[in-house]
Every structure is written in C-alpha cells, then in structure tokens.
Amino acid sequence: MTRLFAGTPFDRPPHCERCDKLEAECVCPPVPQASQLLPPEKQTARLSLEKRKKGKLVTVIRGLAPQSNDLQGLLTQAKNHCGAGGTLAEDGVEIQGDQIAKLQALLSKIGYRVR
C-alpha cells in the first residue's frame, strides 16, 4: 500500500529552513523577535570606505550588533537604495563602491546615528 504523501515534502520530518537539518539536531541560533531588536535611535552606525583587491572600493557599515538588528533587511534596503551589490560580512554590511553619502542619508532616514 502506498502512502498518500510518500515522496513529497509533507512526508519528511520537519527540518530547519536555514541549515536543513532535522529540527531536533538543529544548532542555529534563534531568530530574534521584533521585541528583542534594538530601536535604531539607540544605535550608532559607523561608515567606512575600504579598498579591496585590484583597487575596488567597498563601503562598510559597522557598529550594529547582529543579535539585535535585522542586518539582512538592512542589507536589502541599502542595496536597493544605492543600486549596488553587497553582502553581509563578519564585521558588518558591505556595499560595493563609494556609497558613503547615499548610505548616510538612508541610515539617518531610518533613525540610526551615523558616524
């Protein structure tokens, strides 16, 4: 006899969406709830310009704690605002090119103190 959902996603036990391990084996840190996030007014974002390989410029946003911020959401907003690519790095959010003026305006508009 064949099961109704055999071979479909409904047939497998629940898995973590981030690491794809079984939920019982998952070691991912919990996703911060909106109540655990610090408001932007209480944080200072530090902008800096760095030079990478082959002379490429990268604007870096530092000083924001990953546990108390939605850095992925901030990255998406920054990339859309600047019209450039970017990534989350271990020490902050990186946006391609010299985008300090644009990011300073965006972060101030959101409510962050900018240095």
Residue pairs with C-beta under 8 A, 6 or more apart in sequence:
3 11
5 11
13 22
13 23
14 22
14 23
15 21
15 22
15 23
16 22
16 23
16 26
16 28
18 26
18 28
19 26
19 27
19 28
21 27
29 67
32 67
32 68
32 70
36 67
36 68
37 68
37 69
37 70
38 65
38 68
38 69
39 111
40 107
40 110
40 111
40 112
41 111
41 112
41 113
43 63
43 64
43 65
43 69
43 112
43 113
44 63
44 112
44 113
44 114
44 115
45 61
45 62
45 63
45 64
45 107
45 112
45 113
45 114
45 115
46 61
46 62
46 63
46 114
46 115
47 59
47 60
47 61
47 62
47 100
47 103
47 104
47 107
47 114
47 115
48 59
48 60
48 62
49 57
49 58
49 59
49 60
49 98
49 100
50 57
50 58
50 59
50 60
51 57
51 58
52 58
56 96
57 96
57 97
57 98
58 94
58 95
58 96
58 97
59 94
59 95
59 96
59 97
59 98
59 99
59 100
59 103
60 89
60 91
60 92
60 93
60 94
60 95
61 74
61 78
61 92
61 93
61 94
61 95
61 103
61 107
62 91
62 92
63 92
63 115
64 71
64 74
64 92
64 93
64 112
71 88
71 93
72 88
74 93
74 110
75 86
75 87
75 88
75 93
77 106
77 110
78 86
78 93
78 95
78 99
78 103
78 106
79 85
79 86
79 95
81 102
81 103
81 106
82 95
82 97
82 99
82 102
82 103
82 106
84 95
84 96
84 97
84 99
85 95
85 96
86 93
86 94
86 95
86 96
87 93
87 94
88 94
95 103
104 114
107 114
108 114
